[in-house]
Amino acid sequence: MHKTSLAMIVGTALFVFTFAEVGHSLEFFVATDGNDQNPGTREKPYASLTAARDALREIRSAGNFPEQGATVTLRGGKYQLAEPFVLERQDTGTDNGPIVYRAADGEEVELLGSRPITGFQPVANAEILERLDPAARDKIVVADLRANGVEDFGEVATQGKRIEVFFNDKPMLLARWPNEGFAKIVEVVGKTPKKIHGIPGTKEGDFTYNDDRPARWSGEPDVWLHGYWFWDWSDSFERISEIDTAAKIIRLTPPYHGYGYRKNQRYYALNLLCELDQPGEWYVDRKAGLLYFWPPAPIEDNAVTVSVLPQLLSIDDCQSVVFQGIIFSGTRATAIRILNSQACIIENCTVRNTGSRGIVIRGGKLCKVRHSNLYNLGEGGISLGGGDRKTLEPSGHECVSNHIHHFGRLYRTYRPAVSVSGVGQLVAHNLLHDGPHNAIQLVGNEHRIEFNEIHNVCFETGDVGAFYMGRDWTARGTVIRHNYFHDIRGPGLHGAMAVYLDDAASGIKIIGNVFNRAGRAAFIGGGRDNLVENNIFVDCKPSVHVDARGIGWMHETIKGTLPERLNKMPYLDSPWKERYPQLLTLLDDEPGKPKYNVVRQNISWGGNWLSLQAEAKPLVTFEHNLIDQDPHFVGDPRSPTSTILDFRLRPDSPALEQGFQQIPVEKIGLLK
């Protein structure tokens, strides 16, 4: 920094600090028409967040930082970041003096990791025109990425490095076939057989097809397939090494998918210039540095952008840093990362058009994401991780009143709207919808999942849960209460569950939730010590499922994996032995059996009430459940216009007579 500029910054800061002493905090301003050599005042703002951050650092190092903290106000406009904005320990605030980065009142502020692309022209190269579908040739335009300052063209499928194209702030589609849905493997012809749970397949990715379309791909330099190769809950991108058009065999490039490949599984092809045949599709010629695009509407200024930066905001080892009212958009990886920090907050923000997750919080304590909107996410939405499992010390991170939707665009499975790990996170009052797989995925202990509305998820997968956890006896103490699960379906093998306690998940409370058209709603997959109480099930198939897989196909896992995970935790010591006394005797108490599950005081109307494996029947307690009897709802929950309020019970409800407690349905969903 130039000495004259530094003097201006420090001088201005000292001037403002005079007011801070009588109750005013320090404030800098940033504007798209500002200048980093300015003093950062309202009249003469900076041009970048970096200049404001550096000014705050200088004031702190001079010992003049106000106790009331500081505010950086961004004026409206689009800010194309040259690199991610990084905050470190020297940028921290305090409990009483936070550092707040905020959008000016009533103004839209967007931080961009993408770059505008201009200079589009009709395709004139005869060789390229020949490769294109005849109906598309006069619709596709081309632009030089290098001439637009883009030198890194990313990769087709590598996580966090995938370049994307956006048109009017909406993600476009990398040219693919078929345009919608999937093709299917006809037969697997790999040399090494593989069988999982009796289902045959092969280890190698060699399989036959029955459509003539792949014959068009012979001139394409880098063709990939994306598919569900063995299970309907595990997707991956695989590169084609060879297409034998005579034998109609596709051979994939090692390393192969971990589960292998089997007949009738789904896939589609992508990164094909010859398949650029519908509005919104695009293709990058990486050798020539050219972007080919079929715009869905006339291209105007800055309408087309491509993602460039891996992320936009990194907060590491900070305290009390707040971002308010800002749009984060257009990254190749996760937009915001908060690491090892305390009481940092993202609120009233929008995160969209990411190549990976929206927001990741790891380590630290008491960080919050609230009242924010996250959508069009390449992978998951918000990921919370913190606390100490061995001491059961909670982190206190919160995900509250966020609207997260259209997630899992690129990588489809285990990229939930909210993922939770560690100890003591809160996920409350969120609206989660439109994702192909899980909405909430959980590991760890003593989390609270409450007052969320979850719908239209799991729509592309199978053997899947809107809420999912599993295969760990020690992941206990979580309460799932007062949530609304509705319209959940999974077309793949085994379909979809609403709350899926998979593979012996134990010690979980499912209390006071509403399940409406929610598939197999409360699913206990061989676990123990679970409670299903005071829930409403309408048109679920079934409402409750309990099986005994631990003494069946899962018996080897009961002997190996689960005891190994148990022994990694100090379950014989405090506070574990007091908090989870069931673990003290578990290994000597027929650990494969689903003991001590309790299902009581529930309402089940329509659909099917129960799926109960014979071996589990004598081990489960059922009490005071109202089954297939009109519960006297206030409204009609089956109406197309029904709302959560329709699930209130009238005073004459027979469920109330036998002890059912009214669910506070009016509190479910986003906070006002």
C-alpha positions in Angstrom: 0.0 0.0 0.0 1.3 3.5 -0.9 2.3 5.7 2.1 0.0 8.5 1.0 -2.9 6.0 0.8 -2.1 4.6 4.2 -2.0 8.0 5.7 -5.4 8.8 4.2 -6.9 5.6 5.6 -5.5 6.0 9.1 -6.3 9.6 9.2 -9.9 9.0 8.2 -10.2 6.1 10.7 -8.9 8.3 13.6 -11.5 10.9 12.6 -14.3 8.4 12.7 -13.0 6.9 16.0 -13.6 10.2 17.7 -17.3 9.5 17.2 -17.0 5.9 18.2 -15.9 7.1 21.7 -19.4 8.6 22.2 -21.3 5.5 20.9 -20.8 5.3 17.2 -19.0 2.4 15.5 -16.5 2.7 12.7 -18.0 2.6 9.2 -16.4 2.3 5.7 -18.1 2.3 2.4 -17.5 0.4 -0.8 -19.0 1.1 -4.2 -18.5 -0.2 -7.8 -17.5 3.4 -8.9 -15.2 3.8 -5.9 -11.4 3.9 -5.8 -9.1 2.0 -3.4 -7.1 5.1 -3.0 -10.1 6.9 -1.5 -10.6 7.2 2.3 -13.6 4.9 2.3 -16.2 7.5 3.3 -19.7 7.6 2.1 -18.7 10.4 -0.3 -15.4 8.8 -1.4 -15.9 5.0 -1.1 -13.4 2.2 -1.8 -13.8 0.1 -4.8 -13.2 -3.3 -3.1 -13.8 -5.2 0.1 -10.1 -5.9 0.3 -9.3 -2.2 0.7 -11.8 -1.8 3.5 -10.5 -4.9 5.2 -6.9 -3.7 5.0 -8.0 -0.3 6.4 -9.5 -2.1 9.4 -6.3 -4.0 9.9 -4.2 -0.8 9.9 -6.5 0.8 12.5 -6.3 -2.3 14.7 -2.5 -2.5 14.4 -2.4 1.2 15.5 -4.4 0.4 18.6 -7.3 2.6 17.6 -10.0 0.0 16.9 -13.3 0.9 18.5 -14.9 -1.4 21.1 -18.2 -1.1 19.3 -16.8 -2.8 16.2 -17.0 -1.7 12.6 -19.3 -1.8 9.6 -18.4 -2.1 5.9 -21.4 -1.0 3.8 -21.4 -2.0 0.2 -23.4 0.2 -2.2 -25.5 -1.5 -4.8 -24.0 -3.2 -7.9 -22.1 -6.3 -9.1 -18.6 -6.8 -7.7 -16.5 -9.2 -9.8 -13.9 -10.5 -7.4 -10.4 -11.1 -8.7 -9.8 -13.6 -5.9 -11.8 -15.0 -2.9 -12.2 -12.5 -0.1 -10.3 -13.8 2.9 -10.7 -12.9 6.6 -8.3 -14.3 9.1 -7.6 -13.9 12.8 -6.5 -10.3 12.4 -9.9 -9.5 11.0 -11.9 -10.6 14.0 -14.5 -8.8 16.0 -15.8 -9.3 19.5 -19.0 -10.2 21.2 -19.8 -6.5 21.8 -18.1 -5.2 18.7 -18.7 -7.3 15.6 -17.3 -6.6 12.2 -20.3 -6.3 9.9 -20.2 -6.4 6.1 -23.6 -5.4 4.8 -25.5 -4.3 1.7 -26.7 -0.7 1.8 -30.3 -0.5 2.8 -32.6 -1.1 -0.2 -29.7 -1.8 -2.6 -28.8 -5.1 -4.3 -25.2 -6.1 -3.8 -23.8 -9.2 -5.6 -20.3 -10.7 -5.2 -19.4 -12.6 -8.4 -17.0 -15.5 -9.0 -18.0 -15.5 -12.6 -17.0 -13.4 -15.6 -19.2 -11.9 -18.4 -18.6 -13.2 -21.9 -19.2 -11.0 -24.8 -18.3 -11.0 -28.5 -20.6 -13.9 -29.6 -20.7 -14.5 -33.3 -22.5 -17.0 -35.5 -20.6 -20.2 -36.1 -18.7 -19.9 -39.4 -16.3 -22.9 -39.2 -17.5 -25.4 -41.8 -16.0 -28.4 -39.9 -17.8 -27.3 -36.7 -21.1 -26.7 -38.6 -20.9 -30.2 -40.0 -20.6 -31.7 -36.4 -23.7 -29.8 -35.2 -27.2 -31.0 -35.6 -28.7 -29.4 -38.8 -31.6 -27.8 -36.8 -29.1 -26.1 -34.4 -26.5 -24.7 -36.8 -28.1 -21.2 -37.2 -29.0 -21.0 -33.5 -25.6 -21.5 -31.9 -23.1 -18.7 -31.3 -19.5 -18.8 -30.3 -17.2 -16.6 -28.2 -13.5 -16.5 -27.5 -12.9 -17.1 -23.8 -9.3 -16.0 -23.8 -10.4 -12.7 -25.3 -12.7 -12.3 -22.3 -9.9 -12.9 -19.8 -10.7 -16.5 -19.1 -7.6 -18.7 -19.3 -8.6 -21.6 -17.1 -11.3 -23.7 -18.8 -11.9 -26.0 -15.8 -12.7 -29.6 -16.1 -15.7 -31.6 -17.1 -16.4 -33.6 -14.0 -13.8 -33.0 -11.3 -15.4 -31.8 -8.1 -14.8 -28.1 -7.4 -13.1 -27.5 -10.8 -16.1 -27.7 -13.2 -16.6 -24.6 -15.3 -20.2 -23.6 -15.8 -22.2 -21.2 -18.0 -25.0 -18.9 -16.7 -27.5 -16.9 -18.7 -29.4 -14.2 -16.8 -28.2 -15.7 -13.5 -29.5 -19.2 -14.3 -27.3 -22.2 -14.9 -27.3 -23.6 -18.4 -26.8 -27.2 -19.4 -23.6 -28.8 -20.6 -24.5 -30.4 -24.0 -25.8 -33.9 -23.4 -27.8 -36.9 -24.6 -30.5 -37.6 -24.0 -31.7 -34.1 -23.4 -33.9 -35.3 -20.5 -33.8 -38.5 -18.5 -31.5 -41.4 -19.0 -30.4 -44.2 -21.3 -30.0 -47.6 -19.8 -27.3 -50.2 -19.8 -28.4 -53.1 -22.0 -25.9 -55.7 -20.8 -22.6 -55.5 -18.8 -19.7 -57.2 -20.6 -16.8 -56.5 -18.3 -14.4 -59.4 -17.7 -14.7 -59.6 -13.9 -18.0 -60.5 -12.4 -19.2 -58.7 -9.2 -22.2 -59.6 -7.1 -23.7 -57.4 -4.2 -26.6 -58.8 -2.2 -27.1 -61.4 -4.8 -27.4 -58.8 -7.7 -24.9 -59.6 -10.5 -22.8 -57.1 -12.3 -19.2 -56.5 -13.3 -16.2 -54.5 -11.9 -15.2 -53.0 -15.3 -17.3 -50.4 -17.0 -17.8 -52.2 -20.3 -21.5 -52.4 -21.4 -23.7 -52.5 -24.5 -26.2 -50.0 -25.7 -29.1 -50.3 -28.1 -29.4 -46.8 -29.7 -27.5 -45.6 -32.8 -26.8 -42.3 -31.2 -23.2 -43.1 -29.9 -22.1 -43.5 -33.5 -22.3 -39.7 -33.8 -19.7 -39.2 -31.0 -16.7 -40.6 -32.8 -15.1 -37.2 -33.4 -15.7 -35.9 -29.9 -12.4 -35.6 -27.9 -13.6 -35.9 -24.3 -16.9 -37.7 -23.8 -18.2 -38.4 -20.3 -21.1 -40.3 -18.9 -23.0 -39.5 -15.6 -25.0 -42.3 -14.1 -26.3 -44.5 -11.3 -24.1 -47.5 -12.2 -25.0 -50.1 -9.6 -27.2 -48.6 -6.9 -29.8 -45.9 -7.2 -28.1 -43.9 -4.4 -24.6 -43.7 -5.8 -23.8 -41.6 -8.9 -20.5 -40.8 -10.6 -19.0 -39.3 -13.7 -17.1 -41.7 -15.9 -15.0 -40.9 -19.0 -15.4 -43.0 -22.2 -12.2 -44.6 -23.5 -13.7 -46.3 -26.5 -16.9 -46.8 -28.4 -17.2 -50.0 -30.5 -20.0 -49.0 -32.8 -20.0 -52.4 -34.6 -20.6 -54.4 -31.4 -22.4 -51.4 -29.7 -20.1 -51.5 -26.7 -19.0 -48.5 -24.6 -15.8 -49.0 -22.6 -15.1 -46.6 -19.7 -11.7 -45.3 -18.5 -10.4 -46.7 -15.1 -10.6 -46.1 -12.2 -14.0 -47.7 -12.4 -17.0 -46.9 -10.2 -16.5 -48.5 -6.7 -19.7 -50.5 -6.7 -19.3 -51.7 -10.3 -21.9 -51.8 -13.1 -25.1 -53.7 -13.7 -27.8 -54.2 -16.3 -30.6 -51.7 -16.7 -28.9 -48.9 -14.7 -29.2 -45.3 -15.8 -26.8 -42.9 -17.5 -26.5 -40.0 -19.9 -23.7 -38.7 -22.0 -22.3 -35.1 -21.7 -19.6 -32.8 -23.0 -20.6 -33.4 -26.7 -20.5 -30.6 -29.2 -22.6 -32.7 -31.6 -25.3 -32.9 -29.0 -25.7 -29.2 -28.6 -29.2 -29.3 -29.9 -31.5 -27.3 -27.6 -31.7 -23.8 -26.1 -29.6 -23.4 -23.0 -27.0 -26.0 -23.9 -23.3 -25.1 -24.2 -19.9 -26.7 -24.9 -16.3 -25.5 -24.4 -13.6 -26.4 -26.9 -10.7 -26.4 -24.4 -8.0 -26.6 -27.0 -9.3 -23.6 -28.9 -10.6 -21.7 -25.9 -14.1 -21.3 -27.5 -17.5 -21.3 -25.9 -20.4 -22.6 -28.1 -23.8 -21.7 -26.8 -27.5 -21.8 -27.8 -29.0 -18.8 -26.0 -32.5 -19.3 -24.8 -33.2 -15.6 -25.5 -31.4 -12.8 -27.2 -28.1 -12.0 -25.6 -27.9 -8.6 -23.9 -25.0 -7.0 -21.9 -23.6 -9.3 -19.3 -26.3 -11.9 -19.8 -23.7 -14.7 -20.3 -21.2 -15.4 -17.6 -18.9 -18.4 -16.8 -17.7 -19.4 -13.4 -14.0 -18.7 -12.7 -13.3 -18.5 -8.9 -13.4 -21.5 -6.7 -15.1 -19.6 -3.9 -16.0 -16.1 -2.8 -15.6 -15.9 0.9 -13.2 -17.6 3.4 -13.4 -16.9 7.1 -10.8 -18.7 9.2 -10.1 -18.3 13.0 -12.4 -15.3 13.4 -14.9 -14.2 15.9 -18.1 -12.1 15.5 -17.9 -11.4 11.7 -21.3 -10.9 10.1 -22.4 -10.7 6.5 -25.8 -9.3 5.8 -28.0 -8.9 2.7 -25.4 -9.9 0.1 -25.7 -12.1 -3.0 -22.9 -14.7 -3.5 -23.0 -16.1 -7.0 -21.0 -18.0 -9.7 -18.3 -20.3 -8.2 -16.7 -23.5 -9.3 -16.6 -24.9 -5.7 -18.2 -23.9 -2.3 -19.1 -20.2 -2.2 -18.5 -19.6 1.5 -16.3 -21.4 4.0 -16.2 -20.6 7.7 -13.4 -22.5 9.6 -12.5 -22.7 13.2 -14.5 -19.5 14.0 -16.9 -18.4 16.7 -20.1 -16.5 16.4 -19.8 -15.7 12.7 -23.1 -15.1 11.0 -24.4 -15.2 7.5 -27.9 -13.7 7.4 -30.4 -12.4 4.9 -28.0 -13.4 2.1 -28.4 -15.3 -1.2 -26.1 -18.0 -2.3 -26.6 -19.4 -5.8 -25.0 -20.9 -8.9 -22.3 -22.7 -7.1 -20.3 -25.7 -8.5 -20.2 -27.3 -5.1 -21.9 -26.4 -1.8 -23.3 -23.1 -0.7 -21.9 -22.6 2.8 -19.6 -24.9 4.8 -18.9 -24.4 8.5 -16.2 -26.5 10.1 -15.0 -26.3 13.7 -15.5 -23.4 16.0 -18.7 -22.6 17.9 -21.9 -20.7 17.7 -21.8 -19.8 14.0 -25.1 -19.3 12.2 -26.7 -19.2 8.8 -30.1 -17.7 9.0 -32.9 -16.1 6.9 -31.0 -16.8 3.7 -31.8 -18.2 0.3 -29.7 -20.9 -1.3 -30.5 -22.4 -4.7 -29.1 -23.7 -8.0 -26.3 -25.4 -6.1 -24.0 -27.9 -7.9 -23.9 -30.0 -4.7 -25.3 -29.4 -1.2 -26.6 -26.3 0.6 -25.3 -25.7 4.1 -22.9 -28.0 5.9 -22.5 -27.7 9.7 -19.6 -29.5 11.5 -18.4 -28.9 15.0 -18.3 -30.0 18.6 -16.3 -32.8 20.2 -17.8 -36.2 20.0 -15.5 -37.7 22.6 -16.5 -35.1 25.3 -19.9 -34.5 23.8 -19.2 -30.8 23.9 -21.7 -29.1 21.5 -20.7 -26.6 18.9 -24.0 -24.7 18.9 -23.9 -24.0 15.1 -27.3 -23.1 13.7 -29.0 -23.3 10.3 -32.3 -21.4 10.9 -35.0 -20.1 8.6 -33.2 -20.7 5.3 -34.9 -21.5 2.0 -32.7 -24.1 0.2 -33.9 -25.5 -3.0 -32.7 -26.9 -6.4 -29.6 -28.4 -5.0 -27.6 -31.4 -6.2 -27.6 -30.1 -9.8 -24.3 -31.7 -10.8 -23.4 -34.4 -8.2 -26.7 -35.9 -7.3 -26.3 -38.2 -4.2 -25.3 -37.4 -0.6 -25.3 -33.7 -1.4 -28.2 -32.7 0.9 -29.7 -29.3 1.5 -28.3 -29.5 5.0 -25.6 -31.8 6.3 -24.8 -32.1 10.0 -21.9 -33.7 11.8 -20.3 -33.5 15.2 -22.3 -32.6 18.3 -25.0 -30.1 19.1 -26.1 -28.4 15.9 -29.6 -26.9 15.4 -31.5 -27.2 12.1 -34.8 -25.3 12.5 -37.5 -23.5 10.5 -36.0 -24.2 7.1 -37.8 -24.8 3.9 -36.0 -27.5 1.9 -37.2 -28.8 -1.5 -36.3 -29.9 -5.0 -33.3 -32.1 -4.6 -32.7 -35.5 -6.2 -31.5 -37.3 -3.0 -31.4 -36.4 0.8 -32.6 -33.2 2.2 -30.9 -33.6 5.6 -28.0 -35.9 6.2 -26.7 -36.5 9.8 -23.9 -38.0 11.7 -22.9 -37.4 15.3 -24.8 -36.7 18.5 -27.5 -34.6 20.1 -28.6 -32.5 17.2 -32.0 -30.9 17.0 -33.9 -31.1 13.7 -37.2 -29.2 14.2 -39.9 -27.1 12.6 -38.6 -27.6 9.1 -40.8 -28.2 6.0 -39.3 -30.7 3.5 -40.9 -31.7 0.2 -40.2 -32.9 -3.3 -36.9 -34.5 -2.6 -35.5 -38.0 -3.4 -37.2 -37.7 -6.8 -34.4 -39.3 -8.8 -33.0 -41.9 -6.5 -33.9 -45.0 -4.5 -33.2 -46.5 -1.1 -33.0 -42.9 0.1 -34.3 -40.8 3.0 -35.4 -37.2 3.0 -33.7 -37.3 6.5 -30.9 -39.9 6.5 -28.4 -41.3 9.0 -27.1 -44.8 9.6 -24.5 -47.5 10.5 -23.3 -46.2 13.9 -24.7 -47.2 17.3 -22.9 -44.2 18.9 -24.6 -41.5 16.9 -27.3 -40.9 19.5 -29.3 -38.3 21.2 -30.7 -36.5 18.1 -34.3 -35.3 18.3 -36.4 -34.9 15.1 -39.5 -33.1 16.1 -42.3 -30.9 14.7 -41.2 -31.1 11.0 -43.5 -31.4 8.0 -42.5 -34.1 5.5 -44.7 -34.2 2.4 -44.7 -35.3 -1.3 -41.6 -37.5 -1.1 -41.0 -40.2 -3.6 -38.0 -42.2 -4.9 -38.4 -44.0 -8.2 -35.3 -46.1 -7.8 -34.8 -49.5 -6.0 -36.6 -49.6 -2.6 -38.1 -46.1 -3.1 -37.9 -43.2 -0.6 -38.3 -42.8 3.2 -39.1 -39.6 5.0 -37.0 -40.3 8.2 -34.5 -43.1 7.3 -32.7 -44.6 10.3 -30.6 -46.9 8.2 -28.4 -49.8 9.1 -28.9 -50.0 12.9 -29.1 -46.2 13.6 -30.1 -46.1 17.2 -31.1 -43.8 20.1 -33.1 -41.3 17.9 -36.4 -39.6 18.9 -39.0 -38.9 16.1 -41.6 -36.8 17.9 -44.5 -34.7 16.8 -43.9 -34.6 13.1 -46.4 -34.5 10.2 -45.9 -37.0 7.4 -48.1 -36.5 4.3 -47.6 -38.6 1.2 -44.1 -39.3 2.5 -43.3 -42.7 1.2 -42.1 -45.1 3.9 -42.3 -42.4 6.5 -40.6 -43.5 9.8 -38.2 -46.2 8.9 -36.2 -48.1 11.5 -33.6 -50.2 9.7 -32.6 -52.7 12.4 -31.7 -50.1 15.1 -32.4 -50.0 18.8 -33.6 -47.6 21.4 -35.6 -45.4 19.0 -38.8 -43.6 19.8 -41.6 -42.8 17.3 -44.2 -40.8 19.3 -47.0 -38.4 18.7 -46.6 -38.2 14.9 -49.3 -37.7 12.2 -49.1 -40.0 9.2 -51.4 -39.4 6.2 -51.3 -41.6 3.1 -47.9 -43.0 3.8 -46.9 -46.5 2.7 -46.3 -47.5 5.3 -46.4 -45.1 8.2 -43.9 -47.1 10.3 -41.4 -49.7 9.3 -39.2 -51.8 11.6 -36.9 -54.6 10.4 -34.4 -57.0 11.9 -31.6 -56.8 9.3 -28.9 -57.1 12.0 -29.7 -60.8 12.3 -30.1 -61.1 8.5 -28.1 -59.8 5.6 -26.3 -57.2 7.8 -25.0 -59.6 10.4 -21.4 -59.2 9.3 -21.6 -55.4 9.8 -23.0 -56.1 13.3 -19.9 -58.2 14.1 -17.3 -55.8 12.5 -18.0 -52.2 11.5 -20.4 -51.3 14.2 -18.3 -52.6 17.2 -15.3 -50.9 15.6 -17.1 -47.5 15.6 -18.4 -48.2 19.1 -14.8 -48.8 20.4 -13.6 -45.5 18.9 -15.9 -43.7 21.3 -15.3 -43.5 25.1 -18.6 -45.1 25.9 -17.4 -46.6 29.1 -16.4 -43.2 30.5 -18.2 -40.0 31.5 -20.1 -38.3 30.1 -20.9 -41.2 27.7 -21.9 -43.7 30.3 -24.3 -41.4 31.9 -25.7 -40.0 28.7 -26.0 -43.4 26.9 -26.2 -46.2 29.4 -27.6 -48.5 26.8 -24.2 -48.7 25.2 -22.7 -50.2 28.3 -24.4 -53.5 27.8 -25.1 -53.5 24.1 -22.5 -56.0 22.9 -23.8 -58.6 25.5 -27.4 -58.0 24.6 -28.0 -59.5 21.2 -26.7 -56.5 19.3 -28.1 -57.5 16.0 -31.7 -57.4 17.2 -33.9 -54.3 17.1 -34.6 -54.1 20.8 -36.2 -51.3 22.8 -37.9 -49.4 20.0 -41.1 -47.7 21.1 -44.0 -46.7 18.7 -46.7 -44.9 20.6 -49.4 -42.3 20.5 -49.3 -41.8 16.7 -52.1 -41.2 14.2 -52.1 -43.1 10.9 -54.8 -42.3 8.4 -54.9 -43.7 4.9 -52.0 -45.5 3.2 -50.7 -48.4 5.3 -49.9 -48.3 9.0 -47.1 -50.8 9.5 -44.4 -52.9 7.9 -42.9 -55.1 10.6 -40.5 -58.0 10.0 -41.5 -61.1 11.9 -38.3 -61.3 13.8 -38.7 -57.7 15.0 -42.4 -58.0 16.1 -41.8 -59.3 19.7 -39.1 -56.7 20.3 -41.0 -53.5 19.5 -43.4 -51.8 21.9 -46.6 -50.4 20.3 -49.0 -48.3 22.5 -52.1 -46.1 22.0 -51.8 -45.6 18.2 -54.9 -44.4 16.4 -55.0 -46.4 13.1 -57.3 -46.0 10.2 -59.9 -44.0 12.2 -60.9 -40.5 11.2 -58.8 -38.2 13.5 -61.0 -35.2 12.9 -58.6 -32.8 11.4 -59.6 -29.1 11.3 -59.1 -29.1 7.5 -58.7 -31.6 4.7 -55.0 -32.5 4.4 -55.7 -34.5 1.2 -57.0 -31.4 -0.7 -54.6 -30.0 -3.4 -54.8 -26.6 -1.6 -54.1 -28.0 1.9 -51.7 -26.3 4.3 -49.9 -27.4 7.4 -52.7 -25.8 9.5 -55.2 -28.4 8.2 -53.4 -30.9 10.4 -54.7 -29.4 13.6 -57.1 -31.6 15.5 -60.6 -30.6 16.4 -61.5 -30.9 20.1 -63.6 -34.0 19.5 -60.6 -35.9 18.0 -60.4 -39.5 19.3 -56.6 -39.2 19.3 -56.8 -36.4 21.9 -59.0 -38.6 24.0 -56.2 -41.2 24.2 -53.5 -38.8 25.0 -52.2 -37.4 21.7 -50.7 -33.9 22.1 -51.5 -31.2 19.6 -48.6 -30.5 17.3 -47.7 -26.8 17.0 -48.1 -26.9 13.3 -48.4 -23.1 13.1 -44.7 -22.8 14.0 -43.5 -25.0 11.2 -41.6 -23.5 8.3 -39.7 -20.3 7.7 -39.8 -17.6 10.3 -41.6 -14.4 9.3 
